């Protein structure tokens, strides 16, 4: 089964367990695929994130789902982890959730170290996001053109009780 075919059933299954699928990738080789998932709690925040026990629960449950569907062969590896503080921003609902936050965006032809920083301004539809680049320029980008994006953590304000939108993880 391809990663595209697995995405929705895995998203639904993870949601049924009370978590959000943040990222899903298939790496490795065809004979030994590695399925990498990052999960989060919908209400996550400092001290309220995903635990190792949560990852174990999701991993074991997904193993049963994948094997029951015949989605993977006998030699696959399933890796389930938390998204970390600088979590990926991948799907339209992520972009909406983090309007007002700073992100690093990598576009085609850019290496990860060359990603540009921007503030998420709006998500006009499920295919586009409007951002303000660090130089003040405003652009509307097609989500399909974004190679990778992840949150920027404001370390000076991280975890402070009166933190603004920029300090949230």
C-alpha positions in Angstrom: 0.0 0.0 0.0 1.3 3.5 -0.8 1.8 6.3 1.7 -1.0 8.2 0.0 -3.4 5.3 0.6 -2.4 5.0 4.2 -2.6 8.7 5.1 -6.3 9.0 5.8 -6.9 5.7 7.6 -3.9 6.5 9.8 -5.1 10.1 10.5 -8.5 8.7 11.4 -7.1 6.0 13.6 -4.8 8.4 15.5 -7.7 10.8 16.0 -9.9 8.0 17.3 -7.2 7.4 20.0 -7.4 11.1 21.0 -4.3 12.4 19.2 -3.5 14.5 16.1 -1.3 13.2 13.3 1.2 16.0 12.8 3.5 14.3 10.2 3.6 11.1 8.3 6.5 9.9 6.1 7.7 6.7 4.5 11.5 6.3 4.3 13.7 3.3 4.1 13.7 0.9 1.2 10.8 -1.0 -0.5 11.9 -4.2 1.1 12.2 -2.6 4.6 9.9 0.5 4.7 10.1 2.8 7.7 6.8 4.6 8.6 7.5 7.7 10.6 4.7 9.4 12.5 4.6 12.4 14.7 1.6 12.8 16.9 0.4 15.5 19.3 -2.4 16.2 21.7 -5.0 18.6 20.3 -4.6 20.7 23.5 -0.8 20.4 23.8 1.3 23.0 25.5 4.2 23.2 27.9 3.8 20.2 30.2 0.9 18.8 28.3 2.6 17.2 25.4 2.9 13.6 24.1 4.6 11.1 26.4 6.5 8.0 25.7 3.6 6.0 26.9 1.3 7.8 24.4 3.7 6.8 21.6 3.6 3.2 22.7 -0.2 3.1 22.8 -0.5 4.6 19.3 2.3 2.4 17.9 0.8 -0.8 19.2 -2.7 0.2 18.0 -1.4 1.2 14.5 0.6 -2.1 14.2 -2.7 -4.0 14.5 -4.4 -1.7 12.0 -1.6 -1.9 9.4 -1.3 -5.7 9.7 -5.1 -6.3 9.6 -5.3 -4.2 6.4 -2.2 -6.0 4.9 -0.8 -2.5 4.4 2.8 -3.5 5.1 4.9 -6.5 4.7 6.5 -8.4 7.5 9.7 -6.3 7.5 8.5 -2.8 8.2 9.5 -0.4 11.0 7.0 1.9 12.7 8.4 4.9 14.5 5.9 7.1 16.5 7.2 10.2 18.3 6.2 13.6 19.5 6.5 16.5 17.1 8.9 18.5 19.3 8.6 22.2 20.0 9.5 23.2 16.5 6.8 21.0 15.1 6.0 20.6 11.4 3.2 22.7 9.9 1.9 20.5 7.1 -1.8 20.4 6.5 -4.4 23.2 6.2 -5.7 22.7 9.7 -2.1 23.2 11.1 -1.7 26.5 9.2 -5.1 27.7 10.6 -4.2 26.6 14.1 -1.0 28.6 14.1 -2.1 31.9 12.4 -0.1 34.6 14.1 2.9 32.3 14.8 6.3 32.4 13.1 7.4 29.5 10.9 10.4 28.6 8.8 9.4 27.7 5.3 11.5 25.8 2.7 10.4 26.2 -0.9 11.6 24.1 -3.9 15.3 24.6 -4.6 16.1 25.6 -1.0 18.2 23.5 1.4 16.8 23.3 4.9 19.5 25.7 6.2 18.2 28.2 3.7 14.6 28.2 4.8 12.9 31.6 5.2 11.2 32.8 8.3 7.7 34.2 8.1 4.6 35.0 10.1 1.4 33.1 9.2 -1.2 35.8 8.4 -4.2 33.8 7.0 -5.3 30.6 5.3 -7.8 31.8 2.7 -8.6 28.2 1.6 -7.3 24.6 1.9 -4.7 25.2 -0.8 -3.1 28.5 0.2 -1.5 30.4 3.0 -0.7 34.1 3.3 2.6 35.0 5.1 4.7 38.0 5.9 8.3 37.3 5.3 10.9 38.7 7.7 11.6 41.6 5.3 8.0 42.7 5.5 6.9 41.4 2.1 3.5 39.6 2.1 3.0 36.6 -0.1 0.3 34.0 -0.7 1.8 30.5 -1.2 0.3 27.3 -2.5 0.6 24.7 0.2 1.5 22.2 -2.5 4.6 24.3 -3.2 5.9 24.3 0.3 8.5 21.5 0.7 8.7 21.8 4.5 7.6 24.2 7.2 8.0 24.1 11.0 7.2 26.4 13.9 9.8 28.8 15.3 9.9 28.9 19.1 10.3 32.2 20.9 12.7 30.9 23.5 12.7 34.2 25.5 9.0 33.9 26.2 8.7 30.1 26.2 6.6 28.7 29.1 5.9 32.1 30.6 2.3 32.4 32.0 1.6 35.6 30.1 3.1 34.5 26.9 1.7 35.7 23.6 1.0 33.8 20.4 4.8 33.8 19.7 5.7 32.0 22.8 3.4 29.0 22.5 5.1 25.8 21.4 
